[in-house]
Amino acid sequence: MIESLLLVSSLCIDSFVASIAYGTSKIKIPILSAIIINLVCTATLALSLFVGSIVKNFLPDRLPVLLGFLLLISIGVCRLFECIFKTCIKKHSNSDKPLTFKLFDFKFVLQVYADEIKADFDKSKYLSPKEAFYLALALSLDSLAVGFGSSLCNINYFQTLLLCFIIGILCVLIGVLIGRNCDEKMHLDLSWLSGVLLIILAILRVIKLFKFNNKRAKLNFSFIKNIF
């Protein structure tokens, strides 16, 4: 349960911060848009967990957990320095139009990733379902790698997905509420906190693996001792 909460919290921090920014900018996020955002994020996480569970079946006993540990640690470190990457994107996006690139005919909204407020393309102060989908794509990028790494570490899939959807919606609604009650625009960057949570999660998984191996070794020793 704790590991699922750590994982979900690390993924929902961006949604929370983005929602605060929308609230301070007086941009409304209706319930439908909030649901779309979290459906996309949860579906992306589910896909990455599914792929990871398949890959895990083809790997030796302890290797999946070790690979998951390395992947989560790597993502955590990258998240610690993500603000630098976002700053570079903002400097190179001089227009109000979405800064995009195409990969296999998939248009990725890079500008929204750097500044979530840019998802309100028409400046209507209202996040439409289509704009919510663009925002969700930007927010769910981390879910692909984090979900894959977590699935290698034997995390509870159903519990994680349920928490992701519920906590995600709460983060959006509470974030907007907090933002509306702020007089000035806030520019928070809590990507470092997400990185810290992922690093803690990775360490917990490895500790759990070593504890399990020690218990199994003690049981085997006791069994051999009883035989002789």
C-alpha positions as CSV (number, residue, x, y, z in Angstrom):
1,M,0.0,0.0,0.0
2,I,2.8,2.4,0.9
3,E,4.7,1.6,-2.3
4,S,1.5,2.2,-4.4
5,L,1.0,5.5,-2.6
6,L,4.6,6.6,-3.3
7,L,4.3,5.7,-7.0
8,V,0.9,7.4,-7.4
9,S,2.0,10.5,-5.5
10,S,5.1,10.9,-7.7
11,L,2.9,10.7,-10.8
12,C,0.1,13.0,-9.5
13,I,2.4,15.9,-8.4
14,D,2.5,17.3,-11.9
15,S,-1.3,17.3,-12.1
16,F,-1.6,19.0,-8.7
17,V,0.9,21.8,-9.7
18,A,-0.6,22.2,-13.1
19,S,-4.1,22.6,-11.5
20,I,-2.8,25.2,-9.1
21,A,-1.4,27.1,-12.1
22,Y,-4.8,26.9,-13.8
23,G,-6.6,28.1,-10.7
24,T,-4.3,31.2,-10.3
25,S,-4.8,31.9,-14.0
26,K,-8.6,31.7,-13.5
27,I,-8.9,28.9,-16.0
28,K,-11.8,26.6,-15.2
29,I,-11.3,22.8,-15.3
30,P,-14.8,21.2,-15.5
31,I,-15.4,17.7,-14.0
32,L,-15.5,16.1,-17.5
33,S,-12.1,17.5,-18.3
34,A,-10.7,16.4,-15.0
35,I,-12.0,12.9,-15.7
36,I,-10.5,12.9,-19.1
37,I,-7.1,14.0,-17.8
38,N,-7.0,11.1,-15.2
39,L,-8.5,8.5,-17.6
40,V,-5.6,9.2,-20.0
41,C,-3.0,9.2,-17.2
42,T,-4.4,6.0,-15.7
43,A,-4.7,4.3,-19.1
44,T,-1.1,5.2,-19.9
45,L,0.0,3.8,-16.6
46,A,-2.0,0.6,-17.1
47,L,-0.4,0.1,-20.6
48,S,3.1,0.5,-19.2
49,L,2.3,-1.9,-16.3
50,F,0.9,-4.5,-18.7
51,V,4.0,-4.3,-21.0
52,G,6.3,-4.5,-18.0
53,S,4.5,-7.6,-16.7
54,I,5.0,-9.4,-20.0
55,V,8.7,-8.5,-20.2
56,K,9.2,-9.7,-16.6
57,N,8.1,-13.2,-17.5
58,F,11.1,-13.5,-19.9
59,L,13.7,-12.4,-17.3
60,P,15.5,-14.4,-14.6
61,D,14.2,-14.5,-11.0
62,R,15.9,-11.4,-9.4
63,L,16.7,-9.5,-12.6
64,P,13.3,-7.7,-13.0
65,V,13.5,-6.2,-9.6
66,L,17.1,-5.0,-10.1
67,L,16.2,-3.5,-13.5
68,G,13.1,-1.9,-12.1
69,F,15.3,-0.4,-9.3
70,L,17.8,1.0,-11.8
71,L,15.0,2.4,-14.0
72,L,13.2,4.1,-11.1
73,I,16.4,5.5,-9.8
74,S,17.3,6.9,-13.2
75,I,13.9,8.5,-13.7
76,G,14.0,9.9,-10.1
77,V,17.4,11.6,-10.8
78,C,16.1,13.0,-14.1
79,R,13.1,14.4,-12.4
80,L,15.4,16.2,-9.9
81,F,16.8,18.2,-12.8
82,E,13.7,18.4,-15.0
83,C,13.1,22.1,-14.2
84,I,16.3,22.8,-16.2
85,F,14.9,20.9,-19.2
86,K,11.6,22.7,-19.1
87,T,13.3,26.1,-18.9
88,C,15.2,25.3,-22.1
89,I,12.0,24.4,-23.9
90,K,10.3,27.6,-22.7
91,K,13.2,29.7,-24.1
92,H,12.9,28.1,-27.5
93,S,9.1,28.4,-27.8
94,N,8.6,32.0,-29.0
95,S,5.1,31.7,-30.3
96,D,1.7,31.1,-28.7
97,K,1.1,28.1,-31.0
98,P,1.7,24.6,-29.7
99,L,5.4,23.7,-30.1
100,T,5.2,20.1,-31.5
101,F,7.2,17.4,-33.1
102,K,6.0,14.2,-34.8
103,L,7.0,10.7,-34.0
104,F,5.4,7.9,-36.1
105,D,2.6,10.4,-37.0
106,F,2.0,11.2,-33.3
107,K,2.0,14.9,-32.6
108,F,3.6,15.5,-29.2
109,V,2.7,18.8,-27.5
110,L,6.1,19.8,-26.2
111,Q,5.1,23.3,-25.2
112,V,2.4,21.9,-22.9
113,Y,4.9,19.7,-21.3
114,A,7.1,22.8,-20.5
115,D,4.2,25.0,-19.5
116,E,0.8,23.3,-18.7
117,I,-1.1,26.6,-19.0
118,K,-0.4,26.5,-22.8
119,A,-2.9,23.7,-23.1
120,D,-5.6,26.4,-23.1
121,F,-4.9,27.1,-26.7
122,D,-7.9,29.3,-27.5
123,K,-7.4,31.5,-24.3
124,S,-11.0,30.9,-23.4
125,K,-10.2,30.5,-19.7
126,Y,-12.0,27.1,-19.9
127,L,-10.2,23.8,-20.4
128,S,-12.2,21.9,-23.0
129,P,-12.2,18.1,-23.3
130,K,-9.9,18.3,-26.3
131,E,-7.5,20.6,-24.4
132,A,-7.7,18.3,-21.4
133,F,-6.6,15.5,-23.6
134,Y,-3.5,17.4,-24.8
135,L,-2.7,18.3,-21.2
136,A,-3.1,14.6,-20.1
137,L,-0.7,13.5,-22.8
138,A,1.9,15.9,-21.4
139,L,1.3,14.8,-17.8
140,S,1.3,11.1,-18.5
141,L,4.7,10.9,-20.1
142,D,6.4,9.9,-16.9
143,S,3.8,7.1,-16.4
144,L,5.2,5.2,-19.3
145,A,8.7,4.7,-17.9
146,V,7.7,4.7,-14.2
147,G,4.9,2.2,-14.8
148,F,7.2,-0.1,-16.7
149,G,9.9,0.1,-14.0
150,S,7.3,-0.5,-11.2
151,S,5.8,-3.5,-12.9
152,L,9.3,-5.2,-12.9
153,C,9.3,-4.6,-9.1
154,N,6.1,-6.7,-8.5
155,I,3.8,-3.8,-7.4
156,N,0.1,-4.3,-6.9
157,Y,-1.4,-3.3,-10.3
158,F,-5.1,-3.0,-9.5
159,Q,-4.4,-1.0,-6.3
160,T,-2.0,1.3,-8.1
161,L,-4.4,2.1,-11.0
162,L,-7.4,2.7,-8.6
163,L,-5.3,5.0,-6.5
164,C,-4.0,6.8,-9.6
165,F,-7.4,7.6,-10.9
166,I,-8.9,8.6,-7.5
167,I,-6.0,10.6,-6.2
168,G,-5.5,12.2,-9.7
169,I,-9.0,13.6,-9.7
170,L,-8.6,14.9,-6.2
171,C,-5.3,16.5,-7.0
172,V,-6.9,18.4,-10.0
173,L,-9.9,19.6,-8.1
174,I,-8.0,20.6,-4.9
175,G,-5.2,22.2,-7.0
176,V,-7.7,24.4,-8.9
177,L,-9.4,25.3,-5.6
178,I,-6.1,26.3,-4.0
179,G,-5.1,28.3,-7.1
180,R,-8.4,30.3,-7.2
181,N,-7.8,31.4,-3.6
182,C,-4.3,32.8,-4.5
183,D,-4.2,36.5,-5.4
184,E,-1.0,36.2,-7.5
185,K,0.1,33.6,-10.1
186,M,2.2,30.8,-8.7
187,H,4.9,29.2,-10.6
188,L,5.7,26.0,-8.6
189,D,8.1,23.3,-9.8
190,L,7.8,20.2,-7.6
191,S,9.3,17.8,-10.1
192,W,12.2,17.4,-7.7
193,L,9.8,16.0,-5.1
194,S,8.5,13.5,-7.6
195,G,12.1,12.4,-8.2
196,V,12.7,12.0,-4.4
197,L,9.6,9.8,-4.1
198,L,10.7,7.6,-7.0
199,I,14.1,7.1,-5.5
200,I,12.6,6.2,-2.2
201,L,10.3,3.7,-3.9
202,A,13.2,2.1,-5.7
203,I,15.2,1.7,-2.5
204,L,12.2,0.2,-0.7
205,R,11.8,-2.4,-3.5
206,V,15.4,-3.5,-3.2
207,I,15.3,-3.6,0.6
208,K,12.2,-5.8,0.3
209,L,14.0,-8.1,-2.2
210,F,16.9,-8.6,0.2
211,K,14.7,-9.3,3.2
212,F,12.8,-11.9,1.1
213,N,16.1,-13.6,0.1
214,N,17.4,-13.6,3.7
215,K,14.2,-15.2,4.9
216,R,14.3,-17.8,2.2
217,A,18.0,-18.5,3.0
218,K,17.1,-19.0,6.7
219,L,14.3,-21.4,5.8
220,N,16.6,-23.4,3.6
221,F,19.2,-23.6,6.3
222,S,16.6,-24.7,8.9
223,F,15.3,-27.4,6.6
224,I,18.8,-28.7,5.9
225,K,19.6,-28.6,9.7
226,N,16.5,-30.6,10.5
227,I,17.4,-33.3,8.0
228,F,20.8,-33.9,9.6
